[in-house]
Amino acid sequence: MEGLAMLRQLIGQLQDLLHLYGSPPPPLPPSSPFHLLHLHQLPHPFHDHHRRWCFPNINDTSAEDYYSLVMAAGKSGNCKMLEPFKPPPSKRSRKERNRGKLPGSTPASEVMDQEIWKEFPEDLFEAVIARLPIATFFRFRSVCRKWNSLLESQSFSHYCAEIPQANPWFYTITHENMNVGAMYDPSTKKWHHPTISFLPAKMIALPVASVGGLVCFLDIGHRNFYVCNPLTQSFKELPARSVKVWSRVAVGMTLNGNSTNEGYKILWVGCDGEYEVYDSVKNSWSRPGSMPSNIKLPLSLNFRSQAISIDSTLYFMQSDPEGIVSYNMVSGVWKQFIIPAPIHLSDHTLAECEGRIMLVGLLTKNAATCVCIWELQKMTLLWKEVDRMPNIWCLEFYGKHVRMSCLGNKGLFMLSLRSRQMNRLVTYNVMSREWMKVPGCVLPRGRKRQWIACGTAFHPCLTATA
């Protein structure tokens, strides 16, 4: 009976294989005892190459007949028990394939000849590095001295200038660590925590403006200005101003050309009409003129709103009368535009996107609050609403006293919404009209979520020098 059980197992496995692969097993040689299993092969009525395989019914035959058959096959060595069916091996991941390898043991076919790298064109190498995501800069800069020295290469600066500007980053200051900045990359949705060692350790410096990858800082006492590239730590302390102003000032920043290599200018203006312009080429402050008489003094500047720059013109928000004050850095001409603000508006700030002047603010009526976006119509000088935050998000603000700060106003806006019960960070993309929630800012090796105090948007640039 043991031989009969073996035979039944064999025939069952053959049937499983035939059902799985849809083709008969290879023919057995005539000398094989199991050649008797091929009782008949009937031609298919339509295709001769398809054959039907039939197996004998063991139950219809005596066990003794098959026992002798199995014993004869076993002695001749032609009958072997089939192993249980194993599916074809699946493709393993690289991590699984390398799990059993010893460290440092790389196949010879995977080792690239060092001579290839020696012949690699230098200009092509710089072109490739310039197109890497900005976030990879923190890693590739520490690879070797040669890669770190790319920041001083003129050709590398040229390749970087050819790359279209991506979404801006945001440089912010938190309430808990006023001396340490936090940068947010919206493309990877990650926070970075650079240490600008050149800033005075015992002095709080706030980011007030940016242009071309550089961020302008002003100390909390409104005395000293600093300019820095947060990515490369390129730093400069500006010379002392000729006019001592102890009150708050509004600050704007423009480029002399297409990049910081051609220089940049910084303007500060006070409520009493005093203002100065810094030229990085001359490395000095100057007073180009005085405020025209048609502009009412003192200026009721909205210091919650950062200045925006379009080409060589800076725009500041004014609250009395409601409107905008502009200054052209090239011609030195001041202008004033009376533009009534939308009703029920609060915490509003100027913004820009591809030459368009935008307005962001809270619209509050009764107990409902919503974040709205407006665009300035150049012909009528009126604000036209173009978008607002989804209603399901605004329900969280219902019945709460919400305050808003705009931490970045260059095409991609970052808004800080806070009350006693909440603290939210969201971004708004003007072109795609997309609202996104920002993950909480947590310091390295920390767990507590940081509260953002202020910030500014800047376009990351590896070659911008202060």
C-alpha positions, 0 to 999 in steps of 0.5 A: 500500500505504501507504493500505491500511496506514492503513485497517487501522490505522483499522479496528483502532482502531475495533474497540478503541474498540467493545470498550472502550466497548461502544457503536458510534462515532457515525454518519458522514454519508452524504457521507463516503467511509467511509459504505461501511464500514457495510455492514449493521446487523442488529437484535438479536433481543431489543433493537432499540436494540443494533446489531451493527457489521461491518467489511469484510474488507480481505484479501478485496478488492483493495488498489487499491479501498481505495487509491482510497477512502482517497485520496478521503477524504484529499482531502475531509478526512474521514479523519483518523488516530486518535491512540493510545487514552488512558485518562481522566485520573485524579484527581490529589492536591492536592500534584500539582495545586499543584506547578505553581502559583507560591507565593502564587498562590491562586485567588480562589475559595479565598480566604476573605473576611476579613469572615467571620472578623471575624463569627465568634463568639468563644465558638464559636472557643474551643470549637473550639480547646479540642477540638483534640488537645493535641499541636497546642498547641505549634503553634497557640500561636505563631500569634498573640498572640490565640491565645496569650492563650486560656490566660488566658481564663476561658471557654476554661478552661470549655470545656477542663473540659468535654472528657473526659480523654484518656489521660495523658501521661508526664513522664520524666527520662533518665539522660543529661540529668537536667536536661531532661525528655522527655514522651511522648504515647501517642496520637501515639506521639511524644516531646516535649522541653520546656525548663522554664527556671524549674527551677534549672539546677544542681539535679536535680529529679525528678517525684514526683507529679501532679494536674490537669495539674500535676507536682510536682518534688522536688530530689534533696536532698529540700529544695525542692518545685516545681510546674509545668505542662509544657505551658504552663510555669506554674511555682511554687516552694513555700515552705520546709518547717517540718520539715527532713527529709533522708531520702527522703520519699513524696509525693502530690497531690490537687485541692480540687475538679474543677480546679486553679482551686479549688486543690490539696494536696501531702502528704509523709511520711517513714519516721519518721512526720513529714508535712506538707500544702501548701495552694495556696490558703493557699500554706503548709505545715501539720502537721494532726496526728500519725501514729496509734499503731496504725500501726507506726513507722518506716514501711517505705515502698516508695519505688519505688512512687508514691502514687496518689490516688482522690478526696481520699485518697492511698495509699502502699505499705508493705513491713513489714508488707505492705499499704497506708497511706492518708491522707484530705486532707479529714478528715486520717485515716490508715489502714493495710491489711494486704494480703499480696503475691503470692509471687515478686513483685518491683519492684511498685508501686501503680496506679489506674484509675477508682477501682480500686486496682491492683498492677503487678510482676514475677513471677519463678520459676526463670529465667522472668520475667513482668509481671503486673497485679493488682486489689485485692478490696475485700471480701477485701483480697486481690490478684487477678491480672487480666492479664499480659504476652504470653508471646512478650514475656516470652521475651525476659526468660528467664534475665536479671536484669530490673528494672522501674520504673513511670513512670505509674500512672493508667489507662495504665501505662508500664513500664521494663524493663531489664537489661544486655542490653536496655532496653524501654519498654511501656505497658499500658491497663487498660480495653482490656487492650492492651500496646504498645511505646514507641518509643525516646526520642531527643533532637532532632538526636540519634541515641542512645537515652536511658535513662529514669531516672524519671517520672510520668503526668499528664493534659495540661491547657492551663489548669492553673496552678501 
